[in-house]
Amino acid sequence: MVEQASRAQFVTFLEKEGLRIDSLIEGAVELAEEVHSGLVREDGKSLFLETHTWPVAMDMVRHYKASGRSITGVEVASAILHDVMEDDERILNLYNAKSYGFDAYLRYRFGSRVHKIASELKIKPLENFPGATAEDKVRARFWDYCDLLWKADYDVKAIKLADRLNNMDFISKVAGHPKWKRYVREAEDFYLAYTMIPPKMPEYYKSMRSSYEELKSLVKVVTV
């Protein structure tokens, strides 16, 4: 079952985990709502904020707590904002962002660390990559992204794995979606091994393996 949470439930979760809702987290929540408001997922009805943004951040917090790692508003804000660079064209005149660009606004408002994570996790446009066909370009982009993740810091890795797991679990509930095959292939090519490359994240390996096996079984049913 795909996790869902409202803004209020998300904030309550953070408080129960002993996190103070500081200005950084409050600002990240507000910006995420501004950017992703009304956005729905592949099923055409599930709200992105409630089924992705808040759940991914919650999963990342659980991971940090289970791993005994300290977590601050910087990590939480980074998880909340991990997708905002994808939708930055939706930002209008928020805190004068329009006058000098959303990228600069993000750095100014949330600091260089949050900005760096959001920038690293952004998927680059397909036209930036070589290839005779769209499939070639998709493959080249994936390889480039793998290179980035391979060298990424701990917080980037944890957020990306939480993000990918959420996407895999959600798409498995959307009948016959074409992303099934791509997610299976990318798990085999990279994400399963990625969980065990130092710094190892064995609990994410277990979740990734489970999500992968479910999607793989669905692909087999469709192709039989």
C-alpha atoms as one frame of an Amber mdcrd trajectory, in Angstrom:
protein
   0.000   0.000   0.000   1.323   3.434  -0.959   1.786   5.711   2.039  -0.269
   8.905   2.109  -0.108  11.897   4.416  -1.642  15.338   4.580   0.415  18.377
   5.510  -0.959  18.238   9.055  -0.123  14.541   9.376   3.370  15.187   8.060
   4.020  17.949  10.582   2.652  15.778  13.399   4.968  12.963  12.297   8.004
  15.251  12.448   7.059  16.469  15.907   6.606  12.905  17.166  10.063  12.090
  15.820  11.455  14.854  18.017  12.121  17.349  15.243  11.507  21.031  15.818
   9.493  22.691  13.065  11.911  25.537  12.471  11.759  28.274   9.847  13.702
  26.128   7.369  11.182  23.281   7.513   8.220  25.672   7.517   9.607  27.444
   4.472  10.254  24.158   2.676   6.687  22.985   3.316   5.283  26.266   2.016
   7.462  26.218  -1.099   6.640  22.574  -1.855   2.948  23.421  -1.661   3.457
  26.414  -3.946   5.324  24.361  -6.537   3.356  21.100  -6.436  -0.144  22.398
  -5.647  -2.760  20.497  -7.643  -0.204  18.196  -9.267  -1.425  14.610  -9.617
   0.434  11.400 -10.306   0.280   8.778 -13.042  -3.151   7.510 -12.018  -4.584
  10.953 -12.740  -6.050  11.474  -9.277  -3.552  10.950  -6.439  -2.072  14.223
  -5.204   1.697  14.458  -5.562   2.187  16.182  -2.219   0.210  13.612  -0.255
   1.526  10.472  -1.957   5.096  11.521  -2.733   6.511  14.711  -1.213   5.505
  14.160   2.408   5.925  10.330   2.368   9.439  10.530   0.869  10.517  12.993
   3.552   8.958  10.784   6.237  10.762   7.721   4.915  14.064   9.577   4.937
  13.517  10.674   8.552  12.762   7.081   9.568  15.947   5.946   7.863  18.077
   8.493   9.702  16.509   7.592  13.028  16.887   3.838  12.468  20.513   4.340
  11.428  21.298   6.398  14.519  22.285   9.408  12.455  21.607  12.947  13.582
  19.088  14.841  11.499  18.403  18.559  11.322  16.109  20.911   9.487  18.594
  20.958   6.599  18.111  17.260   5.836  14.341  17.471   6.270  14.049  20.566
   4.080  16.223  18.890   1.440  13.919  15.866   1.384  10.817  18.059   1.145
  12.294  20.059  -1.733  13.929  17.205  -3.638  11.575  17.649  -6.613  11.084
  21.414  -6.723  13.692  22.015  -9.414  11.567  19.871 -11.727   8.661  22.299
 -11.470  10.430  25.622 -11.061   8.539  27.131 -14.006   5.452  27.126 -11.795
   7.020  29.595  -9.360   5.645  33.063  -9.928   6.640  36.097  -7.869   7.384
  34.283  -4.629   9.562  36.400  -2.304  10.893  38.280  -5.344  12.145  35.027
  -6.869  11.071  36.158 -10.305  13.495  39.088 -10.328  16.639  36.954 -10.125
  15.566  33.410 -10.873  14.244  30.487  -8.894  17.645  28.829  -8.649  19.098
  31.884  -6.943  16.034  32.182  -4.729  16.384  28.599  -3.554  20.017  29.165
  -2.596  19.215  32.454  -0.857  16.199  31.171   1.078  17.416  27.719   2.119
  21.196  27.855   1.935  23.820  26.254  -0.250  23.377  22.704   1.087  19.649
  22.440   0.368  20.201  24.107  -3.001  23.005  21.676  -3.871  20.893  18.616
  -3.062  17.887  19.869  -5.040  20.154  20.686  -7.983  21.905  17.307  -7.931
  18.622  15.403  -7.814  17.136  17.292 -10.749  16.624  15.173 -13.856  18.178
  16.932 -16.838  16.172  17.505 -20.041  16.356  14.632 -22.517  17.578  16.905
 -25.307  20.831  17.395 -23.372  21.916  13.833 -24.135  23.263  12.108 -27.262
  21.427   9.371 -29.108  19.829   8.550 -32.436  16.521   7.628 -30.793  14.564
   8.680 -27.729  15.453   5.355 -26.127  19.161   6.047 -26.685  18.795   9.443
 -25.039  16.933   7.973 -22.062  19.697   5.411 -21.598  22.429   8.064 -21.810
  20.616  10.208 -19.260  20.277   7.256 -16.898  24.004   6.484 -17.112  24.821
  10.118 -16.408  22.492  10.144 -13.398  24.035   6.925 -12.081  27.477   8.535
 -12.222  26.158  11.441 -10.170  24.475   9.225  -7.566  27.513   6.951  -7.286
  29.560   9.891  -5.992  26.767  11.543  -4.011  26.840  12.344  -0.304  24.906
  10.310   2.252  21.889  12.610   2.405  21.495  12.712  -1.378  21.673   8.917
  -1.516  19.089   8.437   1.233  16.660  10.897  -0.349  17.044   9.374  -3.812
  16.450   5.841  -2.565  13.349   6.945  -0.656  12.204   8.760  -3.795  12.747
   5.765  -6.080  11.056   3.338  -3.691   8.013   5.576  -3.473   7.846   5.810
  -7.261   8.176   2.050  -7.701   5.516   1.284  -5.115   3.111   3.826  -6.563
   3.519   2.836 -10.198   2.967  -0.826  -9.342  -0.631   0.134  -8.492  -1.228
   1.754 -11.904  -2.333  -1.067 -14.197  -0.084  -1.749 -17.181   1.934   1.447
 -16.878   4.947   1.626 -19.258   7.221   2.668 -16.383   7.019  -0.877 -14.998
   9.664  -2.173 -17.390  11.945   0.832 -16.985  11.903   0.654 -13.202  12.648
  -3.077 -13.285  15.563  -2.541 -15.671  16.977   0.359 -13.663  16.726  -1.605
 -10.421  18.655  -4.461 -12.020  21.221  -2.164 -13.625  21.835   0.135 -10.680
  19.513   0.689  -7.734  19.715  -2.729  -6.074  23.513  -2.607  -6.046  23.488
   1.081  -5.109  21.907   0.319  -1.741  24.924  -1.819  -0.797  27.690   0.445
  -2.066  29.296   2.230   0.918  27.738   3.876   2.749  25.580   0.749   2.806
  21.849   1.059   3.447  20.675  -2.543   3.967  17.126  -1.649   4.989  16.733
   0.163   1.682  18.091  -2.913  -0.096  15.358  -5.009   1.502  12.662  -2.541
   0.450  14.142  -2.140  -3.027  14.300  -5.901  -3.516  10.659  -6.265  -2.475
   9.473  -3.470  -4.782  11.579  -4.827  -7.625  10.203  -8.353  -7.259   6.640
  -7.047  -7.276   7.170  -5.000 -10.432   9.041  -7.839 -12.112   6.142 -10.205
 -11.461   3.729  -7.673 -12.957   5.885  -7.297 -16.067   5.966 -11.079 -16.507
   2.175 -11.278 -16.334   1.818  -8.572 -18.987   4.364 -10.126 -21.356   3.140
 -13.729 -21.067
